[in-house]
């Protein structure tokens, strides 16, 4: 379920016109992309569910790298990414999205006039059962 969510999230982010200026949206850090790029970084999952609906809680971290020395320069791009993730459709053939929320974030200045931001989200999913 975790891998299906990661794949769905990549497609969902790539299809957003508000993120058209992002040069690459990839699994992990793209090997050949100039900033700005967005990569699905680490993810982890644990058992979660209700009395009658089993599922998973999955945390996924997204890494955005931009080229700027201004701390606020990528704020609108980060807001667009967050809005898109929070608007992920609730139904898939493999799961039902029960909830998604921003979990935590951090930002840092990097070498070569680059900035990095890591934003982590918590997804709670129910297994999709076919009858």
Residue pairs with C-beta under 8 A, 6 or more apart in sequence:
1 45
1 55
1 56
1 58
1 94
1 95
1 125
1 127
2 43
2 45
2 56
2 58
4 92
4 94
4 95
5 58
5 60
5 92
5 95
5 123
5 125
6 27
6 40
6 43
6 60
8 88
8 92
9 40
9 60
9 85
9 88
10 25
10 26
10 27
10 40
12 84
12 85
12 88
12 89
13 19
13 25
13 38
13 81
13 84
13 85
14 25
16 80
16 84
18 80
18 83
18 84
19 25
19 38
19 77
19 80
19 81
19 84
21 36
21 77
22 36
22 37
22 38
22 64
22 77
23 30
23 33
23 34
23 35
23 36
23 37
24 30
24 33
24 37
24 38
24 39
25 37
25 38
25 39
26 33
26 37
26 38
26 39
26 40
27 39
27 40
28 39
28 40
28 41
29 37
29 39
29 41
29 63
29 65
30 37
30 39
34 67
35 65
35 66
35 67
35 114
36 64
36 65
36 66
36 67
36 74
36 77
37 64
37 65
38 62
38 63
38 64
38 81
39 62
39 63
39 65
40 60
40 61
40 62
40 63
41 60
41 61
41 62
41 63
41 118
42 60
42 61
43 58
43 59
43 60
43 61
44 58
44 59
45 56
45 57
45 58
45 59
46 56
46 57
47 54
47 55
47 56
47 57
48 55
48 56
48 57
48 124
48 125
49 55
49 126
50 126
53 126
53 127
54 126
54 127
55 95
55 98
55 124
55 125
55 126
55 127
56 124
56 125
56 127
57 122
57 123
57 124
57 125
58 122
58 123
58 124
58 125
59 103
59 120
59 121
59 122
59 123
60 120
60 121
60 123
61 118
61 119
61 120
61 121
62 81
62 85
62 118
62 119
62 120
62 121
63 116
63 117
63 118
64 74
64 77
64 78
64 81
64 116
64 117
64 118
64 119
65 110
65 114
65 115
65 116
65 117
66 73
66 74
66 77
66 114
66 115
66 117
67 112
67 113
67 114
67 115
68 74
68 113
68 114
68 115
69 109
69 113
69 115
71 107
71 109
71 115
73 115
74 115
74 117
78 105
78 117
78 119
81 119
82 102
82 119
85 100
85 121
86 100
86 101
86 102
86 121
88 97
88 100
88 123
89 97
90 96
90 97
90 98
91 97
92 128
93 128
94 128
95 125
95 126
95 127
95 128
96 125
96 126
96 127
96 128
97 123
97 124
97 125
98 124
98 125
98 126
99 122
99 123
99 124
100 121
100 122
100 123
100 124
101 121
101 122
102 119
102 120
102 121
103 120
103 121
103 122
104 119
104 120
105 117
105 118
105 119
105 120
106 117
106 118
107 115
107 116
107 117
107 118
108 115
108 116
108 117
109 115
110 116
